[in-house]
Structures are given as structure tokens and as C-alpha cells.
Amino acid sequence: MILALTKNGIDVKTATDPNDFIYHSDYNTFKIIGNDTEDFTIPANSTAIYTVEHGLLIVPLVKAFMREDTKNAVVTQNNSIVDVVGLSCYLSLDAVGADYTQLKFTITNHDSSSHVAHIRYWLFEVPL
Amino acid sequence: MQFTERIPNNWENGYWAGSWASGDDLYSSFGMGKNYYGNDNYCGIRFPNVSIPKGSTITSAYLKLTDEETKSCTVHAKIFGIDEDNTADFHSDPIGRSKTSASVDWDQVNQVVNTERTSADIKAIIQEIIDRAGWSSGNSIGFISQDDGTSNDNILRFWSYYGASAKAPYLEINYSPPSNLITKDLSYKVRRSMPVITKLLRYCITDQELLPVVFNGIKISKDGHDVRNTKNPNNLKISSDYNTLKYFLNDTHQIHVSEDEYTLYNVTGYIEHNLGYFPFAEVYVKDDLMSAYNPLGRFQAGSGASRSYFFYVTTTRLYFIINGWTGSSAVDFDADFYYKIFKNNLGL
């Protein structure tokens, strides 16, 4: 017994490709189990690891995005796009990690002035 | 939603004109105003079985009476509700019953037989009654008139139920039901129309007359897990307690790179998403040195050469960046970026 909902134009009774389904109860959904923002002030010419308690008692999958205080663009983790033509960021979100208790954001400020990093992180379930 | 009712028998209207008359003692009409001696000739009107759920918000309500005769007169009256949970009919004079604090003026001049008169909005009166602790849907609502400065010998007369049942007093109530009852109704429809999944769903039921409240939402558990008890998201295929990524679009975007020896280069491309906010995005890349799509990052390209792939998003575009050092072996190549954009707003 299943509960299935196909995309428009696809016959739910004959479809077999998971991509044809909007929802299918045979497949797990990738649930977002946490979602929040943090602001960190990064001192001039420094690299530091900033931590946040997640309180989940598991090691979650984490995806983080960062917007630098004066920039109208958002980068994701492991993207050191300083000096990219047309963007010229001062901050790089060098790494994002997690353990059983904390999220860890490694951020570098490549400028001689301090800057604020606005972080949005999403925590996903870890399917068993 | 709307509730309407015309009184269903002659005990639902009554009239004081020297003594109380209702039911078998009330003939074709009842009235309101002042008699020759200056006495308040008041009337009572009751509507039984008013099916308005407790907790509803009354948006408007009107009482409608139909003239029983044609004549010139001026009457100043107020209409009160009877401030009781389920007021009785008018076998007895209702003058001693408690009145609502809310009232509306009903000032009227002249009459033309068979003309229907509509009161001012009486929603405050209805709201006060259904907000009573003892109110239940299906109870009765009553009204009583009181003179408000009419000159002597001015009385309006209206058709009673006995005189013309189709022109008897009429009540119209427009209301919004409480949200918990809407939820109950939806749950009922789900149960009726989708019996195959009833074993998997816990209904959104907040009305105490049905099943106990469990939670508001839908959960489907994985095989071997009791959907009623599990709280671990990993044991649930779907749970409305958790958000999910909302797919927007995916495609590939190719960027060609022309290299010269011992050169640093930055190459940028973009696609438009025009969502108006920073969306959640994922990007992978495959170039001539890769056998599959890889997460973005820095890759060695031989002979001291390297290629770094990045992306960033604005409120309208998704940018792709290739940042490299050619070293001694310059080779032109194509980089294919595979991207997925979701509607989830990063809110940054």
C-alpha cells in the first residue's frame, strides 16, 4: 500500500521513475531538522572557528551560506571567492562541520578592517 | 457562513398591549411603540435552534419584520437580546428576563402593508449571547423591544406567525466559525475520502467530541515504526513537523576556458533565477579531467596547474566562477556546472 502523487501529466498508476513523483511514500523525504541564522564579527586579517550548539545529539548534515555585511551576494561553504572579479569579498567561509553537539564555521577575514558574517545554516536528517 | 430562520410557530412571538399575549392569544399582528396612555407596548421574538458554533465571530446580523398595515406614525425603540443561554418561548411575559448590554436603535416612521423592514446591524447582540459560557449551537436566541421616546399613541404593527407565517419575523446571521471546527471538518473529509490511508494518518482533531488531540499535521512512518509513537525524524517518511527543500529548477551551464601558459585567470558565467531573494542552491561541476560531477572546490590540473570552482547567488542570478593557474601546460577546456535551485529563502 502506497501513497503517491505524480507531476502534472504523469499517470500515477504506471509511473516508476522517482523523478516523476511529487511525493511517493516508498521514498524518504529529506527533512530539514534545524534552520537558523548567526552573525559573527570577524577581526581584521584573521581566521577563526566559530561554534554553535545544535542540541540534536546526532551528527547532522549541515549546509551553510554566508553573506558579508556590505555585499549583496551569498556564498556557500568551502567557497573562498575573495578577489573574484566583480565581487571582491573580504570574508571566506572556508569550512563548515558538525559533531554530536556543535556546528563549526571556519571563517577568514582577508581585510585590514573587521567585517560581519551573516550565516544561515540548515541541518538535515541523516537517513539510517 | 450564514444562518437564517423565520420563526416556526406562534409561541415565538409575543406582545404586551395591556397584558401579555402570545401563542393562541396572539392574533394577526404584534407591535412596538406607545399606546394612548403612554405605556410601552413591547414585543418579544424568539428564534429556536440557532446553529451557530460557540466561538464564532459574528460579522453581521439583521432582524426583519413585515408591516401588517398602512398608516402614519413615528416610533423610537431599542432592540435588546435576551441575555440567556437558551431562552424559553413566550408562554410567559419575558419582560423580567435579563437583557443584553448591547442594543440597537430601531427608529421607524410610517408603514406600508407587506413592506419588509430590516433592523440596523445587531451583530453585537448576537455576539454577546453566543459568547456566553453556556451557549451551545442549537440553542434559542430571543429579542425584546423597549420604547425609546415615542410619543403617545404611536404603534407599529407587524405580521405575526399566526397572521402570515411567510411574513413572520426573520433572522439573518453572517458569521465566521472558530478555526478548530474548520479543522475538524477537514479531518472528517480526509477520513471519508481517503480511507486507504487512515491507518497511517493521525487526524488534526481539536474538538473534544471526536478522538483525543494528538497533533496537528500528517505523518507517515517507515515500515516497522508506529506512527503514533515515534518522534525520531529518521523513522518517518514524511512529517509535517519538518520543512523540506522546495524544488524550483535544475539545469546545466557550460563555461569555456581558453588558457595561456603561466597565467592566472577568472572566468564567470551566470543564469537568471529572478526569485527576488537569496535562494538555497547546490552546484556541481565536471570538466575534461573529471569522470563525474563533483562538489565545487579546488582541483589539481597537472604540472603545477590548478582549477578552483565556486558559485554565489544574488537575488536574481546564480553565478559560476572558475579561478585557475595554468602552469606550463595550457589547455582549453569546457566546465559543465550542474545546478539545482530551491525556493527556500535563505533570508540573509
Chai-1 contact restraints between the chains, C-beta under 6 A:
chainA,res_idxA,chainB,res_idxB,connection_type,confidence,min_distance_angstrom,max_distance_angstrom,comment,restraint_id
A,L3,B,I197,contact,1.0,0.0,6.0,A-B,restraint_1
A,S25,B,I220,contact,1.0,0.0,6.0,A-B,restraint_2
A,S25,B,K237,contact,1.0,0.0,6.0,A-B,restraint_3
A,N28,B,K237,contact,1.0,0.0,6.0,A-B,restraint_4
A,T29,B,I238,contact,1.0,0.0,6.0,A-B,restraint_5
A,T29,B,T244,contact,1.0,0.0,6.0,A-B,restraint_6
A,K31,B,P233,contact,1.0,0.0,6.0,A-B,restraint_7
A,K31,B,Y242,contact,1.0,0.0,6.0,A-B,restraint_8
A,I32,B,Y242,contact,1.0,0.0,6.0,A-B,restraint_9
A,I32,B,N243,contact,1.0,0.0,6.0,A-B,restraint_10
A,I33,B,P233,contact,1.0,0.0,6.0,A-B,restraint_11
A,F65,B,L346,contact,1.0,0.0,6.0,A-B,restraint_12
A,R67,B,L348,contact,1.0,0.0,6.0,A-B,restraint_13
A,A73,B,Y312,contact,1.0,0.0,6.0,A-B,restraint_14
A,A73,B,T314,contact,1.0,0.0,6.0,A-B,restraint_15
A,V74,B,F278,contact,1.0,0.0,6.0,A-B,restraint_16
A,V74,B,V313,contact,1.0,0.0,6.0,A-B,restraint_17
A,V74,B,L346,contact,1.0,0.0,6.0,A-B,restraint_18
A,V74,B,L348,contact,1.0,0.0,6.0,A-B,restraint_19
A,V75,B,Y312,contact,1.0,0.0,6.0,A-B,restraint_20
A,N78,B,G297,contact,1.0,0.0,6.0,A-B,restraint_21
A,N79,B,F310,contact,1.0,0.0,6.0,A-B,restraint_22
A,I81,B,F310,contact,1.0,0.0,6.0,A-B,restraint_23
A,V84,B,I321,contact,1.0,0.0,6.0,A-B,restraint_24
A,V85,B,N266,contact,1.0,0.0,6.0,A-B,restraint_25
A,H118,B,L348,contact,1.0,0.0,6.0,A-B,restraint_26
A,R120,B,L346,contact,1.0,0.0,6.0,A-B,restraint_27
A,R120,B,L348,contact,1.0,0.0,6.0,A-B,restraint_28
A,E125,B,P233,contact,1.0,0.0,6.0,A-B,restraint_29
A,E125,B,N234,contact,1.0,0.0,6.0,A-B,restraint_30
A,L128,B,N234,contact,1.0,0.0,6.0,A-B,restraint_31
